């Protein structure tokens, strides 16, 4: 599922299935995408679309 989410992210980072959104609170500055039912991928973007750092993968409870 992570591979599918990352493939879709490479094609279109804001595809509706990814539910790409900015995070708040202690995770401010990071974004999250959905890679399946309860699987999330957290990432940080620097320099526009040039560099994306994947930070965490796991279930909703594991990454938040």
PLY file of the C-alpha trace (Angstrom):
ply
format ascii 1.0
element vertex 64
property float x
property float y
property float z
element edge 63
property int vertex1
property int vertex2
end_header
0.00 0.00 0.00
2.85 2.39 0.74
4.25 1.75 -2.75
0.86 2.49 -4.31
0.54 5.71 -2.33
4.04 6.84 -3.26
3.47 6.02 -6.94
0.30 8.08 -6.98
2.12 10.86 -5.09
4.83 10.94 -7.77
2.18 11.24 -10.50
0.03 13.84 -8.74
0.88 14.88 -5.15
-2.57 16.39 -4.72
-4.64 13.55 -6.18
-7.91 13.44 -4.19
-7.29 9.82 -3.10
-4.18 10.96 -1.19
-6.09 13.47 0.97
-2.92 15.59 1.06
-3.10 18.12 3.88
-0.97 20.35 6.07
-0.55 19.36 9.70
-0.95 21.57 12.76
0.42 21.79 16.28
3.74 20.05 16.96
3.68 18.66 13.40
3.27 22.10 11.79
5.46 22.37 8.69
4.78 18.76 7.73
2.12 17.32 5.45
0.34 13.98 5.39
-1.06 11.78 2.65
-3.24 8.70 2.89
-1.83 5.44 1.52
-4.80 3.26 2.29
-7.53 2.80 4.86
-5.60 3.77 8.02
-2.09 4.17 6.59
-0.50 7.63 6.57
2.74 9.00 5.14
4.15 12.18 6.66
6.48 14.37 4.64
8.11 17.78 4.56
8.59 19.78 1.40
11.48 22.17 0.81
12.21 24.37 -2.16
8.82 24.06 -3.85
8.53 20.75 -5.64
12.27 20.10 -5.79
12.85 18.11 -2.59
10.44 16.03 -0.53
11.57 14.29 2.67
9.46 11.32 3.70
9.39 11.34 7.49
7.08 8.59 8.76
4.76 5.86 7.61
2.28 3.93 9.70
-1.28 3.86 10.90
-3.01 7.07 11.93
-2.24 6.40 15.60
1.40 5.51 14.93
2.29 8.68 13.04
0.28 11.17 15.09
0 1
1 2
2 3
3 4
4 5
5 6
6 7
7 8
8 9
9 10
10 11
11 12
12 13
13 14
14 15
15 16
16 17
17 18
18 19
19 20
20 21
21 22
22 23
23 24
24 25
25 26
26 27
27 28
28 29
29 30
30 31
31 32
32 33
33 34
34 35
35 36
36 37
37 38
38 39
39 40
40 41
41 42
42 43
43 44
44 45
45 46
46 47
47 48
48 49
49 50
50 51
51 52
52 53
53 54
54 55
55 56
56 57
57 58
58 59
59 60
60 61
61 62
62 63
